[in-house]
Amino acid sequence: MKLNEIQIRDPFVYVEDGRYYLYGSTDHDIWKGQGGGFHAYLSQDLLNWTPLGNVFDRPEGYWGKINFWAPEMHAYRGKYYLFASFKDEGVCRGTAVLKADRPEGPFRPWSERALTPDTWECLDGTLFVEDGAPYLVFCHEWVQIGDGEVRCVRLSDDLSRPIGEPRLLFTASQAPWARVVSHSTGVNGYVTDGPNMYRAENGALLMFWSTLSPSGYAIGCARSDNGRLDGQWSVDQTPLFDQDGGHGMIFTALDGAKYLAIHMPNHTPDERAVFMELKDENGLLSLTGKKIR
């Protein structure tokens, strides 16, 4: 099937052995009903994709039953791990870890519960390894605190549990282009979604993240002043892309080109994965205009 035939949010591309694997939020309506699992797709050219079926099916008794969101697939110490968000009625949303022997799964629960705090509404955790130590970078949701946060927490070496308390990196309102949105519960605030780490060619440590801008869903860049996770983080004064698409990550294609993967538009059921070529000039990022969609 063609890329534009796949309904998907929060696309994540993993590259191994000359093949591309595509993961994402793949329930037909991720907002309602019980979560059905996560589909994945396989390609050699980024345009034509073969469905791999469900790489994760919710096992009986699993704590997360709704809102199966934003799976990211990371290779780590010879195994493969899906970091994904789950929720249940009366249970806060959080990021948990699934494990498999192959990129195509099947993935099984690895962390006992969410790695994020039990009393926090959280989502979109991503893995970042620094000096051999694994960290979870995630969002503390605006629906609970108003001004959405991006935080990090050290993980155990086997990725099964958090160590210590989460550290604040930055808040959504630090972006002058972020706009206030309203939730059905009456909460007004600024959204943080989809953090993803990127080491620039000049060594700078950058993070892509998403929020709502005046023109729709948007993706911006944050930067660490010392090139490390524990640095002071600042947010670029303009978004990288603000045309109702976001939740981005960077991957390197087989020909060496870098692409930013996002979904757009930002409404169900029309969301599709779009890959936009990215140029990195001494840590300053820009889009070339080339798109795969």
SULJOJO-V598649 format. One line per field, one symbol per residue. ss: DSSP state (a for helix, b for strand, c for the rest). burial: + if it has 9 or more other ideal C-beta (glycine too) atoms within 8 Angstrom, else -. Layout:
# SULJOJO-V598649
ss->???
burial->???
This chain:
# SULJOJO-V598649
ss->cbaaacbcbbbbbbbbccbbbbbbbccccccccbcccbbbbbbccccbcbbbbbbbcccccccccbbbbbbbbbbbccbbbbbbbbbbccbbbbbbbbbbcccccccbbccccccccccccbbbbbbbbbccbbbbbbbbcaaaacbcbbbbbbbccccccbbbbbbbbbbaaacccbccbbcccccbbbccbbbbbbbcccccbbbbbbbbbccbbbbbbbbbccccccccbbbcccccbcccbbbbbbbbcccccbbbbbbbcccccccbbbbbbbbbbccbbbbbbbbbc
burial->--+--+-++++++++---+++++++-+--+----+-+++++++--+-++--+-+++-+---+++++++++++++++--++++++++++---+++++++++--+++-+-+++--+++---+++++++++-----+++++++++--+-++++++++++--++-+---+--++++--+-++--+-+---+-++++++++++-+---++++++++++--+++++++++----+-+-++++--++++-++++++++-+----+++++++++----++++++++++--+-+-+----+-
